[in-house]
């Protein structure tokens, strides 16, 4: 039997002219909305599957096989991973990528953050002009940039060595010298990404409430205290995002070492003189598209992906800690 209260409620709704919706019709209505939602999401899901999921699964399966592109595939299990563990060139290229990351990322942070603070100053005029000028390298074609910088670092005809000669300073071999080649390319990597980090920091600075800054100034906080106790803690989410993006870009760097090392006025190997600029992605490219060892290249690529995930998680754990006041 139905409760007496339910019958009274239905009678009251009937008197007010409200027709109760049957439970079956309500479920059908919800189901229809869910189906429509999936219908709108289906193109994105399909695109994500064919662009991300399927290639990732295919590459994972390929990393467990021995395949030279021209012959038949042969399943070898973890053989490719055992091989890269014993490959000295794998460890060398991985070390070069770590060196690139350690050299480029802190330099970008130390330049872009003060630059963003400067461009966010209230007394500065022509802010849009300065911001545009610093952001131009970000939108400039990376291949063209690498070619121009390769000419500038040329030991015989480059403008940098010409300028050093005018000052009476030693003229290094730069890209032809294993001791200098990687550092010369790091300069290009830093120059190319300063504008991107600056804009992100500038956006984060503009979200800080001005009331906090004014209150700290009234309390007599020095510029350093204002930065360390107010600006930096409130900028922490932006700092985390910028550091993660820069580290991922550093491990994925390819175009600058490839263009500045290959060909040119001196005959160079893809990894630069004595493989001194053989970053990890360039190592994967050389194995996969020059030596056609696609299974081994896929194993190296998955190691890179795992490394980026681990390093990103470590950064999130370290940088997300709240600042102590």
Buried (B, 14 or more C-beta within 10 A) or exposed (E): EEEEEEEEEEEEEEEEEEEEEEEEEEEEEEEEEEEEEEEEEEEEEEEEEEEEEEEEEEBBEBBBBBBBEEEEBEEBEEBBBEBBEEBEBBEBBBEBBBBBBEBBBEBBBEBBBEBBBEBBEEEEEEBEEBBEEBBEBBEEEBEEBBBEBBBBBBBEEBEBBEEBEEEEEEBBBBBBBEEBBBBBBBBBBBBBBBBBBBBBBBEBBEEBEEEBBEEBEEEEBEEEEBBBBBBEBBBBEBBBBBBBBBBBBBBBBBBBBBBBBBEBBEEBBBBBBEBBBBBBBBBBBBBBEEEBBBBBBBBBBBBBBEBBEEBBEEBEEEBEEEEEE
